[in-house]
């Protein structure tokens, strides 16, 4: 059974058809990269898949697994510390233990910053707080909109390895990115410019 299935998705914005008749399934073990020019509807599609856009489009999305969605902008509250941001994440996944949170922050390079107010962190560190949620997550399906934004080369490599590992363990990753992925795992392209779906 697919973790997620999209059927005949159509979206129009401002009198312009972004995509139409888009159908695909996300299977365990898959890593799917959504491509397309700026304004092609990548973020809009991700929000539809995550269930955050319930109106304004046609078609159906069937979700058969719990998911973690990380949007284009970091969902980090400036007045909270990185530790508190992870503990109070609104994804509804559940409560993460202190040990899980600490390990996740260490894995994204925020050792020593766990209790610093997030307003004192850089844009890249904000992004790392957001991405630490991947190390906490127990959801099989990850929907990630531009996860490499404000991440250095070493951080990109670590994320790519994490995505491949998650897929090999039976999870699935759907992400948007303009860059070519350097993962040791097959990548399935979904191009919104051409309408080619997996």
NORRADA-V771581 format. One record per backbone hydrogen bond with DSSP energy under -0.5 kcal/mol. NH is the residue of the N-H (numbers start at 1). CO is the residue of the C=O. If there is no record, write none. Layout:
# NORRADA-V771581
nh=NH co=CO
nh=NH co=CO
This chain:
# NORRADA-V771581
nh=3 co=26
nh=4 co=26
nh=5 co=62
nh=6 co=24
nh=7 co=60
nh=9 co=22
nh=10 co=58
nh=11 co=19
nh=12 co=56
nh=13 co=16
nh=16 co=13
nh=18 co=11
nh=18 co=16
nh=19 co=11
nh=22 co=9
nh=23 co=21
nh=24 co=6
nh=26 co=4
nh=27 co=25
nh=29 co=171
nh=30 co=27
nh=32 co=173
nh=33 co=188
nh=34 co=32
nh=34 co=175
nh=35 co=33
nh=35 co=190
nh=40 co=37
nh=45 co=41
nh=46 co=42
nh=47 co=43
nh=48 co=44
nh=49 co=45
nh=50 co=46
nh=51 co=47
nh=51 co=48
nh=52 co=47
nh=53 co=47
nh=54 co=52
nh=58 co=10
nh=60 co=7
nh=62 co=5
nh=63 co=61
nh=64 co=3
nh=64 co=62
nh=65 co=3
nh=68 co=141
nh=70 co=143
nh=71 co=69
nh=76 co=74
nh=77 co=75
nh=78 co=76
nh=80 co=77
nh=82 co=113
nh=82 co=116
nh=83 co=114
nh=85 co=81
nh=86 co=82
nh=87 co=83
nh=88 co=84
nh=89 co=86
nh=92 co=89
nh=96 co=94
nh=101 co=97
nh=102 co=98
nh=103 co=99
nh=104 co=100
nh=105 co=101
nh=106 co=102
nh=107 co=103
nh=108 co=104
nh=109 co=106
nh=110 co=105
nh=113 co=110
nh=116 co=113
nh=118 co=80
nh=119 co=78
nh=120 co=117
nh=121 co=118
nh=126 co=122
nh=127 co=123
nh=128 co=124
nh=129 co=125
nh=130 co=126
nh=131 co=127
nh=132 co=128
nh=133 co=130
nh=134 co=131
nh=135 co=131
nh=135 co=132
nh=136 co=132
nh=137 co=133
nh=141 co=66
nh=142 co=140
nh=142 co=172
nh=143 co=68
nh=144 co=142
nh=144 co=174
nh=145 co=70
nh=145 co=143
nh=146 co=144
nh=146 co=176
nh=147 co=176
nh=149 co=146
nh=151 co=148
nh=156 co=152
nh=157 co=153
nh=158 co=154
nh=159 co=155
nh=160 co=156
nh=161 co=157
nh=162 co=158
nh=163 co=159
nh=164 co=160
nh=165 co=161
nh=166 co=162
nh=167 co=163
nh=168 co=164
nh=169 co=165
nh=170 co=167
nh=171 co=166
nh=172 co=140
nh=173 co=30
nh=174 co=142
nh=175 co=32
nh=176 co=144
nh=177 co=34
nh=185 co=183
nh=188 co=31
nh=189 co=187
nh=190 co=33
nh=191 co=196
nh=192 co=35
nh=192 co=190
nh=195 co=191
nh=196 co=191
nh=197 co=195
